Amino acid sequence: MNRKHQLQRITVYFVLSGIALFATAISTSLALQQSIDNPLTGNWAASSPSNDGYIRKAYFNLKQDGGTITGTIRATQFFYKIVKSTGGPDGFVLEASMPDGRTERKVTYEGKLIGNELQIGRRTRPDQPITFQTAQRVPDGEGAMPARVEPPTLRKVPYNGLAKSPPMGWNSWNKFAGRIDDATVRGIADAISKNGMKEAGYVYINIDDTWEAGRDAQGNILTNTKFPDMKALADYVHKKGLKLGIYSSPGPNTCAGYEGSYGHEEQDARTYAAWGIDYLKYDWCGARILYTDEEMPAIYQKMGEALLKTKRPIVYSLCQYGRQDVWKWGPDVGGNLWRTTGDIRDTWDSMTGIGFRQNELAEYAKPGHWNDPDMLEIGNGGMTDVEYRTHMSLWAMLAAPLLAGNDLRNMTPATIEVLTNKEVIAVDQDRIGKQGRQVWKSGEQEIWTRPLSGGATAVAIFNRGKEESKVTLKWEDLGLANKKTVRDLWLHQDIATAGPEYPVKVAGHGVVMLRVK
Ligand code: GLA
């Protein structure tokens, strides 16, 4: 190569580098200008304080383009797309939505930029003020939507042989929600084995949401500081002749935003088995960001198979709020019980709204496979003792799981009496496992009957009205003309009922429950 060529090369090199430098400078300054003009652009995370060492983050992945903000929001179990925005850094409102079954779930966030931080929040209830959180910039990609694993092909999961009668025990959610910990669970186990409940059949002590932490380097699920040693806790519960239940979600996050089993189904099932877990409540929640309702059976099948594979007897409880007619496919995916409704609350309206709506599902209940109208609220204080008796009686007529949801360490004698009525429990647990049905209704009064083993029948006369009411049973109409004995299951007395009719007085919101043979 001669000098002239060399010179030409050097010149070309310098010109090109100059252009490159210039271009970089322009694009940097453009980007700078962009971020000056659009300071909301970025990936922001807000951490929620918790008392258990698990940090839950909400992610706001925003792209500001002048007066328009687009992007996504990931918070607890949800992943929203921003569909509308107003305002800018000094104050903005974001409307976001996500598909959820047959509906669209919508949220509105409000926020503003303060220095380098984002103040952002939303109203959780219309009558409540906004709870603001502070969000910081985090690297792009953090909190991104996980990649979707295709659901498996449907195949029938063999029956695990469990829950021949509806499961009985206790669950932490209704009373304790996120305030459940190892010491409380031990206290509940102590109480249940001393207060007559264990003898009455309550055996499962079920920990609901908020026990989870993240995962270790091998992907093993970890417990948070509220549950320092799950295996030791299981041993403690087992020594009392009781069983331990746990909770998870097929999604990346649980309802409360804790770690779910997504992508770790078999690994988690193995962990539960190694800990000595006897029952799993598997709650759809976070799975809705990845899967449609139509895909539920395949997703539930995955855990059904994983549990079977552990060879440990683990009752499998499906919790997906009765969507997609779960009663039709629950048994096929290995389910022993399936929630038929949204969450129960400790009110008369909630309890009766759920309980009396179960009539059409009667044919789907059978030994090993139960409709689950949600856990009991008995003793939580929102209803009267009369109403709690109605709750207990209705759940027994429905062959529903009996999972107490109150603080068993601290109960009134009336609460214990309602929860441990052995004659009512015997109806719930009856061997033939046939769910009761409504056979008569007039105004606010209803009669339900349930066929029992040995040719007996349970009859419940419900008064949904506020005032005491008289109902006349016509034995012939109930198909019970040949009855020999009638026993009142709350009075614990045989009663004389000569003649074709039997008039009963039922207290407002009350029940009379009979066993007829
Ligand atoms: C859902 C379930 C509840 C409870 C909570 C926990 O709402 O339906 O029973 O498990 O999640 O976060």
Residues whose N, C-alpha, C, O or C-beta is under 5 A from the ligand:
A	BS01	GLA	W173 D208 D209 C255 A256 D343
